[in-house]
Amino acid sequence: MASDVTIRCRPHDHIAFPSLCCYCLEPATTTHAMLVRVRNMRTDAHTKLSFAFPVKVPYCETHKQQTELFSRYRLIAIITLSAIAIVLAIILDIMFSRILQVNGLMLWCVNILSWVLLGAGGVGVYQLGRKLLQRRHPTLADYSYSGGLGVTPSLKVVYPQGVPHEPQLSLTFTFRNDDFARYMAALHNTEARAIN
Ligand SMILES: [Zn+2]
């Protein structure tokens, strides 16, 4: 189960959270900063703004460490696999053109096919690594790439009727922990909506 909590805020507002780990409800001892992005917010007829600002989500020490472990895994895996794929692509390109004497359109077709296979292989290795990591840390199943452990933010720009030149942000958090969502909703005088 999970619950959504939507709050209205202005750009760069400090977002208040209950002082509990959003994943396990132990007292929060630290926070993890997540960047929320605003794209093309219209402030008048001619001006559009895009920017990002941090939201500090409370965690206990264990779950902050796991959040950081998973984002590190993603970063290292993407950099390493991309580097390997580029090197392999260059080697294959040389192999096809020099050794196999494939030229012109045929070389392009063979190259594109090898890039597709390299991409698919990279995704496969990434998923396998994630599965192995998840075996050691089952909480990885609740990790969201656009947020952190147990929480996913999503942001929309709303233009209130009457004052469309004063845009507000509609910030929705999806929490895996329904109790935390309820506390968060109470803090902001709103309600948590259960989702499947
Ligand atoms: Zn925790």
Residues whose N, C-alpha, C, O or C-beta is under 5 A from the ligand:
A	BS01	ZN	C21 Y23 C24 E26 C60 H63
